[in-house]
């Protein structure tokens, strides 16, 4: 289990400008949907954007605090 605040801290270590929204998909706080908006995604394709997020969340993914993750990654200019 990971809290939205802790997850946001992990992402902001890699992307300090990120706006992060976390939704619990199952009520267990380990199946999550995250929306990350950051200028760091500018010029990057979808795969590279997801890689950035997975790199930021490497520790909680490996230790099991996050079991499943649905990602939406946008730049600040994207709707």
mmCIF file of the N, C-alpha and C atoms, coordinates in Angstrom:
data_MODEL
# 
_entry.id   MODEL 
# 
loop_
_atom_site.group_PDB 
_atom_site.id 
_atom_site.type_symbol 
_atom_site.label_atom_id 
_atom_site.label_alt_id 
_atom_site.label_comp_id 
_atom_site.label_asym_id 
_atom_site.label_entity_id 
_atom_site.label_seq_id 
_atom_site.pdbx_PDB_ins_code 
_atom_site.Cartn_x 
_atom_site.Cartn_y 
_atom_site.Cartn_z 
_atom_site.occupancy 
_atom_site.B_iso_or_equiv 
_atom_site.pdbx_formal_charge 
_atom_site.auth_seq_id 
_atom_site.auth_comp_id 
_atom_site.auth_asym_id 
_atom_site.auth_atom_id 
_atom_site.pdbx_PDB_model_num 
ATOM 1   N N  . UNK A 1 1  ? 0.845   -1.180 0.000   1.00 0.00 ? 1  UNK A N  1 
ATOM 2   C CA . UNK A 1 1  ? 0.000   0.000  0.000   1.00 0.00 ? 1  UNK A CA 1 
ATOM 3   C C  . UNK A 1 1  ? 0.888   1.241  0.000   1.00 0.00 ? 1  UNK A C  1 
ATOM 4   N N  . UNK A 1 2  ? 0.482   2.227  -0.798  1.00 0.00 ? 2  UNK A N  1 
ATOM 5   C CA . UNK A 1 2  ? 1.211   3.493  -0.870  1.00 0.00 ? 2  UNK A CA 1 
ATOM 6   C C  . UNK A 1 2  ? 0.172   4.613  -0.872  1.00 0.00 ? 2  UNK A C  1 
ATOM 7   N N  . UNK A 1 3  ? 0.460   5.688  -0.194  1.00 0.00 ? 3  UNK A N  1 
ATOM 8   C CA . UNK A 1 3  ? -0.475  6.807  -0.162  1.00 0.00 ? 3  UNK A CA 1 
ATOM 9   C C  . UNK A 1 3  ? -0.269  7.695  -1.392  1.00 0.00 ? 3  UNK A C  1 
ATOM 10  N N  . UNK A 1 4  ? -1.294  8.435  -1.778  1.00 0.00 ? 4  UNK A N  1 
ATOM 11  C CA . UNK A 1 4  ? -1.130  9.357  -2.910  1.00 0.00 ? 4  UNK A CA 1 
ATOM 12  C C  . UNK A 1 4  ? -0.006  10.364 -2.679  1.00 0.00 ? 4  UNK A C  1 
ATOM 13  N N  . UNK A 1 5  ? 0.163   10.838 -1.454  1.00 0.00 ? 5  UNK A N  1 
ATOM 14  C CA . UNK A 1 5  ? 1.224   11.812 -1.168  1.00 0.00 ? 5  UNK A CA 1 
ATOM 15  C C  . UNK A 1 5  ? 2.611   11.218 -1.369  1.00 0.00 ? 5  UNK A C  1 
ATOM 16  N N  . UNK A 1 6  ? 2.809   9.985  -0.926  1.00 0.00 ? 6  UNK A N  1 
ATOM 17  C CA . UNK A 1 6  ? 4.108   9.332  -1.079  1.00 0.00 ? 6  UNK A CA 1 
ATOM 18  C C  . UNK A 1 6  ? 4.388   9.059  -2.556  1.00 0.00 ? 6  UNK A C  1 
ATOM 19  N N  . UNK A 1 7  ? 3.384   8.587  -3.285  1.00 0.00 ? 7  UNK A N  1 
ATOM 20  C CA . UNK A 1 7  ? 3.545   8.345  -4.718  1.00 0.00 ? 7  UNK A CA 1 
ATOM 21  C C  . UNK A 1 7  ? 3.924   9.648  -5.424  1.00 0.00 ? 7  UNK A C  1 
ATOM 22  N N  . UNK A 1 8  ? 3.241   10.728 -5.079  1.00 0.00 ? 8  UNK A N  1 
ATOM 23  C CA . UNK A 1 8  ? 3.530   12.034 -5.678  1.00 0.00 ? 8  UNK A CA 1 
ATOM 24  C C  . UNK A 1 8  ? 4.963   12.456 -5.388  1.00 0.00 ? 8  UNK A C  1 
ATOM 25  N N  . UNK A 1 9  ? 5.438   12.217 -4.170  1.00 0.00 ? 9  UNK A N  1 
ATOM 26  C CA . UNK A 1 9  ? 6.821   12.554 -3.825  1.00 0.00 ? 9  UNK A CA 1 
ATOM 27  C C  . UNK A 1 9  ? 7.815   11.803 -4.704  1.00 0.00 ? 9  UNK A C  1 
ATOM 28  N N  . UNK A 1 10 ? 7.573   10.511 -4.932  1.00 0.00 ? 10 UNK A N  1 
ATOM 29  C CA . UNK A 1 10 ? 8.452   9.729  -5.800  1.00 0.00 ? 10 UNK A CA 1 
ATOM 30  C C  . UNK A 1 10 ? 8.503   10.337 -7.201  1.00 0.00 ? 10 UNK A C  1 
ATOM 31  N N  . UNK A 1 11 ? 7.354   10.675 -7.759  1.00 0.00 ? 11 UNK A N  1 
ATOM 32  C CA . UNK A 1 11 ? 7.317   11.238 -9.115  1.00 0.00 ? 11 UNK A CA 1 
ATOM 33  C C  . UNK A 1 11 ? 8.022   12.584 -9.153  1.00 0.00 ? 11 UNK A C  1 
ATOM 34  N N  . UNK A 1 12 ? 7.804   13.413 -8.149  1.00 0.00 ? 12 UNK A N  1 
ATOM 35  C CA . UNK A 1 12 ? 8.397   14.753 -8.149  1.00 0.00 ? 12 UNK A CA 1 
ATOM 36  C C  . UNK A 1 12 ? 9.902   14.748 -7.936  1.00 0.00 ? 12 UNK A C  1 
ATOM 37  N N  . UNK A 1 13 ? 10.448  13.663 -7.448  1.00 0.00 ? 13 UNK A N  1 
ATOM 38  C CA . UNK A 1 13 ? 11.909  13.563 -7.362  1.00 0.00 ? 13 UNK A CA 1 
ATOM 39  C C  . UNK A 1 13 ? 12.521  13.541 -8.750  1.00 0.00 ? 13 UNK A C  1 
ATOM 40  N N  . UNK A 1 14 ? 11.807  12.946 -9.700  1.00 0.00 ? 14 UNK A N  1 
ATOM 41  C CA . UNK A 1 14 ? 12.270  12.871 -11.085 1.00 0.00 ? 14 UNK A CA 1 
ATOM 42  C C  . UNK A 1 14 ? 11.783  14.054 -11.903 1.00 0.00 ? 14 UNK A C  1 
ATOM 43  N N  . UNK A 1 15 ? 10.545  14.478 -11.648 1.00 0.00 ? 15 UNK A N  1 
ATOM 44  C CA . UNK A 1 15 ? 9.915   15.571 -12.401 1.00 0.00 ? 15 UNK A CA 1 
ATOM 45  C C  . UNK A 1 15 ? 9.344   16.582 -11.398 1.00 0.00 ? 15 UNK A C  1 
ATOM 46  N N  . UNK A 1 16 ? 10.160  17.526 -10.927 1.00 0.00 ? 16 UNK A N  1 
ATOM 47  C CA . UNK A 1 16 ? 9.731   18.440 -9.864  1.00 0.00 ? 16 UNK A CA 1 
ATOM 48  C C  . UNK A 1 16 ? 8.490   19.268 -10.190 1.00 0.00 ? 16 UNK A C  1 
ATOM 49  N N  . UNK A 1 17 ? 8.233   19.496 -11.474 1.00 0.00 ? 17 UNK A N  1 
ATOM 50  C CA . UNK A 1 17 ? 7.075   20.320 -11.861 1.00 0.00 ? 17 UNK A CA 1 
ATOM 51  C C  . UNK A 1 17 ? 5.788   19.504 -12.006 1.00 0.00 ? 17 UNK A C  1 
ATOM 52  N N  . UNK A 1 18 ? 5.841   18.208 -11.773 1.00 0.00 ? 18 UNK A N  1 
ATOM 53  C CA . UNK A 1 18 ? 4.716   17.315 -12.071 1.00 0.00 ? 18 UNK A CA 1 
ATOM 54  C C  . UNK A 1 18 ? 3.484   17.609 -11.219 1.00 0.00 ? 18 UNK A C  1 
ATOM 55  N N  . UNK A 1 19 ? 2.348   17.553 -11.893 1.00 0.00 ? 19 UNK A N  1 
ATOM 56  C CA . UNK A 1 19 ? 1.057   17.520 -11.221 1.00 0.00 ? 19 UNK A CA 1 
ATOM 57  C C  . UNK A 1 19 ? 0.621   16.062 -11.277 1.00 0.00 ? 19 UNK A C  1 
ATOM 58  N N  . UNK A 1 20 ? 0.342   15.478 -10.122 1.00 0.00 ? 20 UNK A N  1 
ATOM 59  C CA . UNK A 1 20 ? 0.043   14.047 -10.044 1.00 0.00 ? 20 UNK A CA 1 
ATOM 60  C C  . UNK A 1 20 ? -1.332  13.847 -9.422  1.00 0.00 ? 20 UNK A C  1 
ATOM 61  N N  . UNK A 1 21 ? -2.172  13.064 -10.107 1.00 0.00 ? 21 UNK A N  1 
ATOM 62  C CA . UNK A 1 21 ? -3.473  12.681 -9.583  1.00 0.00 ? 21 UNK A CA 1 
ATOM 63  C C  . UNK A 1 21 ? -3.486  11.166 -9.452  1.00 0.00 ? 21 UNK A C  1 
ATOM 64  N N  . UNK A 1 22 ? -3.849  10.679 -8.269  1.00 0.00 ? 22 UNK A N  1 
ATOM 65  C CA . UNK A 1 22 ? -3.836  9.247  -7.988  1.00 0.00 ? 22 UNK A CA 1 
ATOM 66  C C  . UNK A 1 22 ? -5.247  8.777  -7.683  1.00 0.00 ? 22 UNK A C  1 
ATOM 67  N N  . UNK A 1 23 ? -5.669  7.687  -8.337  1.00 0.00 ? 23 UNK A N  1 
ATOM 68  C CA . UNK A 1 23 ? -6.965  7.069  -8.068  1.00 0.00 ? 23 UNK A CA 1 
ATOM 69  C C  . UNK A 1 23 ? -6.742  5.615  -7.687  1.00 0.00 ? 23 UNK A C  1 
ATOM 70  N N  . UNK A 1 24 ? -7.428  5.179  -6.629  1.00 0.00 ? 24 UNK A N  1 
ATOM 71  C CA . UNK A 1 24 ? -7.374  3.794  -6.175  1.00 0.00 ? 24 UNK A CA 1 
ATOM 72  C C  . UNK A 1 24 ? -8.393  3.000  -6.989  1.00 0.00 ? 24 UNK A C  1 
ATOM 73  N N  . UNK A 1 25 ? -7.945  1.991  -7.730  1.00 0.00 ? 25 UNK A N  1 
ATOM 74  C CA . UNK A 1 25 ? -8.829  1.240  -8.626  1.00 0.00 ? 25 UNK A CA 1 
ATOM 75  C C  . UNK A 1 25 ? -9.613  0.127  -7.922  1.00 0.00 ? 25 UNK A C  1 
ATOM 76  N N  . UNK A 1 26 ? -9.118  -0.365 -6.773  1.00 0.00 ? 26 UNK A N  1 
ATOM 77  C CA . UNK A 1 26 ? -9.740  -1.544 -6.160  1.00 0.00 ? 26 UNK A CA 1 
ATOM 78  C C  . UNK A 1 26 ? -10.058 -1.390 -4.677  1.00 0.00 ? 26 UNK A C  1 
ATOM 79  N N  . UNK A 1 27 ? -9.699  -0.262 -4.075  1.00 0.00 ? 27 UNK A N  1 
ATOM 80  C CA . UNK A 1 27 ? -9.907  -0.084 -2.647  1.00 0.00 ? 27 UNK A CA 1 
ATOM 81  C C  . UNK A 1 27 ? -8.772  -0.615 -1.794  1.00 0.00 ? 27 UNK A C  1 
ATOM 82  N N  . UNK A 1 28 ? -7.706  -1.083 -2.414  1.00 0.00 ? 28 UNK A N  1 
ATOM 83  C CA . UNK A 1 28 ? -6.571  -1.661 -1.693  1.00 0.00 ? 28 UNK A CA 1 
ATOM 84  C C  . UNK A 1 28 ? -5.339  -0.763 -1.702  1.00 0.00 ? 28 UNK A C  1 
ATOM 85  N N  . UNK A 1 29 ? -5.372  0.324  -2.447  1.00 0.00 ? 29 UNK A N  1 
ATOM 86  C CA . UNK A 1 29 ? -4.256  1.262  -2.608  1.00 0.00 ? 29 UNK A CA 1 
ATOM 87  C C  . UNK A 1 29 ? -2.988  0.604  -3.155  1.00 0.00 ? 29 UNK A C  1 
ATOM 88  N N  . UNK A 1 30 ? -3.155  -0.481 -3.926  1.00 0.00 ? 30 UNK A N  1 
ATOM 89  C CA . UNK A 1 30 ? -1.994  -1.029 -4.630  1.00 0.00 ? 30 UNK A CA 1 
ATOM 90  C C  . UNK A 1 30 ? -2.295  -1.271 -6.109  1.00 0.00 ? 30 UNK A C  1 
ATOM 91  N N  . UNK A 1 31 ? -3.539  -1.029 -6.529  1.00 0.00 ? 31 UNK A N  1 
ATOM 92  C CA . UNK A 1 31 ? -3.932  -1.027 -7.941  1.00 0.00 ? 31 UNK A CA 1 
ATOM 93  C C  . UNK A 1 31 ? -4.351  0.408  -8.237  1.00 0.00 ? 31 UNK A C  1 
ATOM 94  N N  . UNK A 1 32 ? -3.488  1.130  -8.916  1.00 0.00 ? 32 UNK A N  1 
ATOM 95  C CA . UNK A 1 32 ? -3.664  2.573  -9.012  1.00 0.00 ? 32 UNK A CA 1 
ATOM 96  C C  . UNK A 1 32 ? -3.754  3.066  -10.448 1.00 0.00 ? 32 UNK A C  1 
ATOM 97  N N  . UNK A 1 33 ? -4.439  4.185  -10.585 1.00 0.00 ? 33 UNK A N  1 
ATOM 98  C CA . UNK A 1 33 ? -4.449  4.941  -11.832 1.00 0.00 ? 33 UNK A CA 1 
ATOM 99  C C  . UNK A 1 33 ? -3.789  6.276  -11.508 1.00 0.00 ? 33 UNK A C  1 
ATOM 100 N N  . UNK A 1 34 ? -2.772  6.647  -12.291 1.00 0.00 ? 34 UNK A N  1 
ATOM 101 C CA . UNK A 1 34 ? -2.112  7.929  -12.084 1.00 0.00 ? 34 UNK A CA 1 
ATOM 102 C C  . UNK A 1 34 ? -2.164  8.755  -13.357 1.00 0.00 ? 34 UNK A C  1 
ATOM 103 N N  . UNK A 1 35 ? -2.391  10.032 -13.160 1.00 0.00 ? 35 UNK A N  1 
ATOM 104 C CA . UNK A 1 35 ? -2.304  11.004 -14.244 1.00 0.00 ? 35 UNK A CA 1 
ATOM 105 C C  . UNK A 1 35 ? -1.163  11.934 -13.856 1.00 0.00 ? 35 UNK A C  1 
ATOM 106 N N  . UNK A 1 36 ? -0.158  12.006 -14.724 1.00 0.00 ? 36 UNK A N  1 
ATOM 107 C CA . UNK A 1 36 ? 1.000   12.854 -14.469 1.00 0.00 ? 36 UNK A CA 1 
ATOM 108 C C  . UNK A 1 36 ? 1.093   13.875 -15.592 1.00 0.00 ? 36 UNK A C  1 
ATOM 109 N N  . UNK A 1 37 ? 1.130   15.141 -15.213 1.00 0.00 ? 37 UNK A N  1 
ATOM 110 C CA . UNK A 1 37 ? 1.273   16.227 -16.174 1.00 0.00 ? 37 UNK A CA 1 
ATOM 111 C C  . UNK A 1 37 ? 2.593   16.921 -15.864 1.00 0.00 ? 37 UNK A C  1 
ATOM 112 N N  . UNK A 1 38 ? 3.474   16.963 -16.873 1.00 0.00 ? 38 UNK A N  1 
ATOM 113 C CA . UNK A 1 38 ? 4.798   17.537 -16.660 1.00 0.00 ? 38 UNK A CA 1 
ATOM 114 C C  . UNK A 1 38 ? 5.398   18.015 -17.973 1.00 0.00 ? 38 UNK A C  1 
ATOM 115 N N  . UNK A 1 39 ? 6.156   19.091 -17.897 1.00 0.00 ? 39 UNK A N  1 
ATOM 116 C CA . UNK A 1 39 ? 6.889   19.587 -19.060 1.00 0.00 ? 39 UNK A CA 1 
ATOM 117 C C  . UNK A 1 39 ? 7.987   18.603 -19.467 1.00 0.00 ? 39 UNK A C  1 
ATOM 118 N N  . UNK A 1 40 ? 8.378   17.707 -18.565 1.00 0.00 ? 40 UNK A N  1 
ATOM 119 C CA . UNK A 1 40 ? 9.419   16.715 -18.868 1.00 0.00 ? 40 UNK A CA 1 
ATOM 120 C C  . UNK A 1 40 ? 9.013   15.777 -19.994 1.00 0.00 ? 40 UNK A C  1 
ATOM 121 N N  . UNK A 1 41 ? 7.720   15.689 -20.288 1.00 0.00 ? 41 UNK A N  1 
ATOM 122 C CA . UNK A 1 41 ? 7.244   14.790 -21.349 1.00 0.00 ? 41 UNK A CA 1 
ATOM 123 C C  . UNK A 1 41 ? 7.316   15.422 -22.742 1.00 0.00 ? 41 UNK A C  1 
ATOM 124 N N  . UNK A 1 42 ? 7.616   16.697 -22.830 1.00 0.00 ? 42 UNK A N  1 
ATOM 125 C CA . UNK A 1 42 ? 7.657   17.389 -24.127 1.00 0.00 ? 42 UNK A CA 1 
ATOM 126 C C  . UNK A 1 42 ? 8.646   16.696 -25.056 1.00 0.00 ? 42 UNK A C  1 
ATOM 127 N N  . UNK A 1 43 ? 8.195   16.381 -26.260 1.00 0.00 ? 43 UNK A N  1 
ATOM 128 C CA . UNK A 1 43 ? 9.042   15.753 -27.261 1.00 0.00 ? 43 UNK A CA 1 
ATOM 129 C C  . UNK A 1 43 ? 9.261   14.261 -27.063 1.00 0.00 ? 43 UNK A C  1 
ATOM 130 N N  . UNK A 1 44 ? 8.624   13.679 -26.052 1.00 0.00 ? 44 UNK A N  1 
ATOM 131 C CA . UNK A 1 44 ? 8.789   12.251 -25.793 1.00 0.00 ? 44 UNK A CA 1 
ATOM 132 C C  . UNK A 1 44 ? 7.550   11.483 -26.249 1.00 0.00 ? 44 UNK A C  1 
ATOM 133 N N  . UNK A 1 45 ? 7.783   10.271 -26.767 1.00 0.00 ? 45 UNK A N  1 
ATOM 134 C CA . UNK A 1 45 ? 6.653   9.444  -27.178 1.00 0.00 ? 45 UNK A CA 1 
ATOM 135 C C  . UNK A 1 45 ? 6.039   8.787  -25.941 1.00 0.00 ? 45 UNK A C  1 
ATOM 136 N N  . UNK A 1 46 ? 4.936   8.092  -26.137 1.00 0.00 ? 46 UNK A N  1 
ATOM 137 C CA . UNK A 1 46 ? 4.203   7.482  -25.032 1.00 0.00 ? 46 UNK A CA 1 
ATOM 138 C C  . UNK A 1 46 ? 5.066   6.504  -24.231 1.00 0.00 ? 46 UNK A C  1 
ATOM 139 N N  . UNK A 1 47 ? 5.824   5.673  -24.920 1.00 0.00 ? 47 UNK A N  1 
ATOM 140 C CA . UNK A 1 47 ? 6.677   4.695  -24.241 1.00 0.00 ? 47 UNK A CA 1 
ATOM 141 C C  . UNK A 1 47 ? 7.717   5.379  -23.362 1.00 0.00 ? 47 UNK A C  1 
ATOM 142 N N  . UNK A 1 48 ? 8.359   6.418  -23.870 1.00 0.00 ? 48 UNK A N  1 
ATOM 143 C CA . UNK A 1 48 ? 9.368   7.134  -23.081 1.00 0.00 ? 48 UNK A CA 1 
ATOM 144 C C  . UNK A 1 48 ? 8.734   7.846  -21.881 1.00 0.00 ? 48 UNK A C  1 
ATOM 145 N N  . UNK A 1 49 ? 7.534   8.340  -22.038 1.00 0.00 ? 49 UNK A N  1 
ATOM 146 C CA . UNK A 1 49 ? 6.824   8.976  -20.922 1.00 0.00 ? 49 UNK A CA 1 
ATOM 147 C C  . UNK A 1 49 ? 6.549   7.954  -19.822 1.00 0.00 ? 49 UNK A C  1 
ATOM 148 N N  . UNK A 1 50 ? 6.067   6.781  -20.225 1.00 0.00 ? 50 UNK A N  1 
ATOM 149 C CA . UNK A 1 50 ? 5.789   5.729  -19.246 1.00 0.00 ? 50 UNK A CA 1 
ATOM 150 C C  . UNK A 1 50 ? 7.077   5.258  -18.567 1.00 0.00 ? 50 UNK A C  1 
ATOM 151 N N  . UNK A 1 51 ? 8.151   5.189  -19.332 1.00 0.00 ? 51 UNK A N  1 
ATOM 152 C CA . UNK A 1 51 ? 9.436   4.786  -18.748 1.00 0.00 ? 51 UNK A CA 1 
ATOM 153 C C  . UNK A 1 51 ? 9.865   5.759  -17.644 1.00 0.00 ? 51 UNK A C  1 
ATOM 154 N N  . UNK A 1 52 ? 9.688   7.047  -17.885 1.00 0.00 ? 52 UNK A N  1 
ATOM 155 C CA . UNK A 1 52 ? 10.031  8.041  -16.868 1.00 0.00 ? 52 UNK A CA 1 
ATOM 156 C C  . UNK A 1 52 ? 9.252   7.804  -15.575 1.00 0.00 ? 52 UNK A C  1 
ATOM 157 N N  . UNK A 1 53 ? 7.975   7.511  -15.714 1.00 0.00 ? 53 UNK A N  1 
ATOM 158 C CA . UNK A 1 53 ? 7.141   7.276  -14.531 1.00 0.00 ? 53 UNK A CA 1 
ATOM 159 C C  . UNK A 1 53 ? 7.543   5.977  -13.846 1.00 0.00 ? 53 UNK A C  1 
ATOM 160 N N  . UNK A 1 54 ? 7.761   4.924  -14.613 1.00 0.00 ? 54 UNK A N  1 
ATOM 161 C CA . UNK A 1 54 ? 8.192   3.657  -14.013 1.00 0.00 ? 54 UNK A CA 1 
ATOM 162 C C  . UNK A 1 54 ? 9.550   3.801  -13.317 1.00 0.00 ? 54 UNK A C  1 
ATOM 163 N N  . UNK A 1 55 ? 10.451  4.588  -13.883 1.00 0.00 ? 55 UNK A N  1 
ATOM 164 C CA . UNK A 1 55 ? 11.738  4.829  -13.232 1.00 0.00 ? 55 UNK A CA 1 
ATOM 165 C C  . UNK A 1 55 ? 11.534  5.557  -11.908 1.00 0.00 ? 55 UNK A C  1 
ATOM 166 N N  . UNK A 1 56 ? 10.643  6.541  -11.908 1.00 0.00 ? 56 UNK A N  1 
ATOM 167 C CA . UNK A 1 56 ? 10.372  7.299  -10.685 1.00 0.00 ? 56 UNK A CA 1 
ATOM 168 C C  . UNK A 1 56 ? 9.757   6.423  -9.600  1.00 0.00 ? 56 UNK A C  1 
ATOM 169 N N  . UNK A 1 57 ? 8.966   5.444  -10.011 1.00 0.00 ? 57 UNK A N  1 
ATOM 170 C CA . UNK A 1 57 ? 8.250   4.580  -9.062  1.00 0.00 ? 57 UNK A CA 1 
ATOM 171 C C  . UNK A 1 57 ? 8.907   3.204  -8.912  1.00 0.00 ? 57 UNK A C  1 
ATOM 172 N N  . UNK A 1 58 ? 10.170  3.095  -9.270  1.00 0.00 ? 58 UNK A N  1 
ATOM 173 C CA . UNK A 1 58 ? 10.867  1.818  -9.239  1.00 0.00 ? 58 UNK A CA 1 
ATOM 174 C C  . UNK A 1 58 ? 10.811  1.148  -7.856  1.00 0.00 ? 58 UNK A C  1 
ATOM 175 N N  . UNK A 1 59 ? 11.127  1.876  -6.804  1.00 0.00 ? 59 UNK A N  1 
ATOM 176 C CA . UNK A 1 59 ? 11.173  1.278  -5.458  1.00 0.00 ? 59 UNK A CA 1 
ATOM 177 C C  . UNK A 1 59 ? 9.812   0.733  -5.015  1.00 0.00 ? 59 UNK A C  1 
ATOM 178 N N  . UNK A 1 60 ? 8.720   1.524  -5.082  1.00 0.00 ? 60 UNK A N  1 
ATOM 179 C CA . UNK A 1 60 ? 7.440   0.965  -4.649  1.00 0.00 ? 60 UNK A CA 1 
ATOM 180 C C  . UNK A 1 60 ? 6.892   -0.120 -5.582  1.00 0.00 ? 60 UNK A C  1 
ATOM 181 N N  . UNK A 1 61 ? 7.323   -0.139 -6.843  1.00 0.00 ? 61 UNK A N  1 
ATOM 182 C CA . UNK A 1 61 ? 6.924   -1.224 -7.734  1.00 0.00 ? 61 UNK A CA 1 
ATOM 183 C C  . UNK A 1 61 ? 7.645   -2.508 -7.323  1.00 0.00 ? 61 UNK A C  1 
ATOM 184 N N  . UNK A 1 62 ? 8.934   -2.406 -7.029  1.00 0.00 ? 62 UNK A N  1 
ATOM 185 C CA . UNK A 1 62 ? 9.725   -3.590 -6.682  1.00 0.00 ? 62 UNK A CA 1 
ATOM 186 C C  . UNK A 1 62 ? 9.357   -4.168 -5.322  1.00 0.00 ? 62 UNK A C  1 
ATOM 187 N N  . UNK A 1 63 ? 9.024   -3.293 -4.359  1.00 0.00 ? 63 UNK A N  1 
ATOM 188 C CA . UNK A 1 63 ? 8.726   -3.815 -3.017  1.00 0.00 ? 63 UNK A CA 1 
ATOM 189 C C  . UNK A 1 63 ? 7.252   -4.196 -2.832  1.00 0.00 ? 63 UNK A C  1 
ATOM 190 N N  . UNK A 1 64 ? 6.452   -4.040 -3.889  1.00 0.00 ? 64 UNK A N  1 
ATOM 191 C CA . UNK A 1 64 ? 5.072   -4.516 -3.848  1.00 0.00 ? 64 UNK A CA 1 
ATOM 192 C C  . UNK A 1 64 ? 4.041   -3.523 -3.364  1.00 0.00 ? 64 UNK A C  1 
ATOM 193 N N  . UNK A 1 65 ? 4.462   -2.298 -3.010  1.00 0.00 ? 65 UNK A N  1 
ATOM 194 C CA . UNK A 1 65 ? 3.467   -1.308 -2.599  1.00 0.00 ? 65 UNK A CA 1 
ATOM 195 C C  . UNK A 1 65 ? 2.545   -0.930 -3.747  1.00 0.00 ? 65 UNK A C  1 
ATOM 196 N N  . UNK A 1 66 ? 3.067   -1.033 -4.968  1.00 0.00 ? 66 UNK A N  1 
ATOM 197 C CA . UNK A 1 66 ? 2.244   -0.839 -6.163  1.00 0.00 ? 66 UNK A CA 1 
ATOM 198 C C  . UNK A 1 66 ? 2.229   -2.171 -6.907  1.00 0.00 ? 66 UNK A C  1 
ATOM 199 N N  . UNK A 1 67 ? 1.043   -2.730 -7.062  1.00 0.00 ? 67 UNK A N  1 
ATOM 200 C CA . UNK A 1 67 ? 0.914   -4.008 -7.770  1.00 0.00 ? 67 UNK A CA 1 
ATOM 201 C C  . UNK A 1 67 ? 0.549   -3.785 -9.239  1.00 0.00 ? 67 UNK A C  1 
ATOM 202 N N  . UNK A 1 68 ? -0.345  -2.844 -9.485  1.00 0.00 ? 68 UNK A N  1 
ATOM 203 C CA . UNK A 1 68 ? -0.777  -2.551 -10.858 1.00 0.00 ? 68 UNK A CA 1 
ATOM 204 C C  . UNK A 1 68 ? -0.871  -1.042 -11.020 1.00 0.00 ? 68 UNK A C  1 
ATOM 205 N N  . UNK A 1 69 ? -0.502  -0.564 -12.202 1.00 0.00 ? 69 UNK A N  1 
ATOM 206 C CA . UNK A 1 69 ? -0.447  0.867  -12.441 1.00 0.00 ? 69 UNK A CA 1 
ATOM 207 C C  . UNK A 1 69 ? -0.987  1.191  -13.830 1.00 0.00 ? 69 UNK A C  1 
ATOM 208 N N  . UNK A 1 70 ? -1.997  2.025  -13.883 1.00 0.00 ? 70 UNK A N  1 
ATOM 209 C CA . UNK A 1 70 ? -2.533  2.549  -15.145 1.00 0.00 ? 70 UNK A CA 1 
ATOM 210 C C  . UNK A 1 70 ? -2.043  3.984  -15.249 1.00 0.00 ? 70 UNK A C  1 
ATOM 211 N N  . UNK A 1 71 ? -1.413  4.324  -16.360 1.00 0.00 ? 71 UNK A N  1 
ATOM 212 C CA . UNK A 1 71 ? -0.727  5.614  -16.491 1.00 0.00 ? 71 UNK A CA 1 
ATOM 213 C C  . UNK A 1 71 ? -1.338  6.456  -17.596 1.00 0.00 ? 71 UNK A C  1 
ATOM 214 N N  . UNK A 1 72 ? -1.535  7.732  -17.289 1.00 0.00 ? 72 UNK A N  1 
ATOM 215 C CA . UNK A 1 72 ? -1.788  8.761  -18.288 1.00 0.00 ? 72 UNK A CA 1 
ATOM 216 C C  . UNK A 1 72 ? -0.703  9.800  -18.091 1.00 0.00 ? 72 UNK A C  1 
ATOM 217 N N  . UNK A 1 73 ? 0.058   10.103 -19.152 1.00 0.00 ? 73 UNK A N  1 
ATOM 218 C CA . UNK A 1 73 ? 1.176   11.025 -19.061 1.00 0.00 ? 73 UNK A CA 1 
ATOM 219 C C  . UNK A 1 73 ? 1.020   12.101 -20.132 1.00 0.00 ? 73 UNK A C  1 
ATOM 220 N N  . UNK A 1 74 ? 0.915   13.349 -19.691 1.00 0.00 ? 74 UNK A N  1 
ATOM 221 C CA . UNK A 1 74 ? 0.679   14.455 -20.616 1.00 0.00 ? 74 UNK A CA 1 
ATOM 222 C C  . UNK A 1 74 ? 1.659   15.598 -20.342 1.00 0.00 ? 74 UNK A C  1 
ATOM 223 N N  . UNK A 1 75 ? 1.893   16.387 -21.378 1.00 0.00 ? 75 UNK A N  1 
ATOM 224 C CA . UNK A 1 75 ? 2.635   17.619 -21.182 1.00 0.00 ? 75 UNK A CA 1 
ATOM 225 C C  . UNK A 1 75 ? 1.677   18.684 -20.672 1.00 0.00 ? 75 UNK A C  1 
ATOM 226 N N  . UNK A 1 76 ? 2.219   19.783 -20.234 1.00 0.00 ? 76 UNK A N  1 
ATOM 227 C CA . UNK A 1 76 ? 1.383   20.869 -19.736 1.00 0.00 ? 76 UNK A CA 1 
ATOM 228 C C  . UNK A 1 76 ? 0.546   21.497 -20.848 1.00 0.00 ? 76 UNK A C  1 
ATOM 229 N N  . UNK A 1 77 ? 0.915   21.286 -22.107 1.00 0.00 ? 77 UNK A N  1 
ATOM 230 C CA . UNK A 1 77 ? 0.175   21.846 -23.243 1.00 0.00 ? 77 UNK A CA 1 
ATOM 231 C C  . UNK A 1 77 ? -0.907  20.932 -23.785 1.00 0.00 ? 77 UNK A C  1 
ATOM 232 N N  . UNK A 1 78 ? -0.945  19.692 -23.348 1.00 0.00 ? 78 UNK A N  1 
ATOM 233 C CA . UNK A 1 78 ? -1.925  18.730 -23.857 1.00 0.00 ? 78 UNK A CA 1 
ATOM 234 C C  . UNK A 1 78 ? -3.208  18.773 -23.034 1.00 0.00 ? 78 UNK A C  1 
ATOM 235 N N  . UNK A 1 79 ? -4.348  18.625 -23.722 1.00 0.00 ? 79 UNK A N  1 
ATOM 236 C CA . UNK A 1 79 ? -5.635  18.667 -22.987 1.00 0.00 ? 79 UNK A CA 1 
ATOM 237 C C  . UNK A 1 79 ? -5.865  17.443 -22.116 1.00 0.00 ? 79 UNK A C  1 
# 
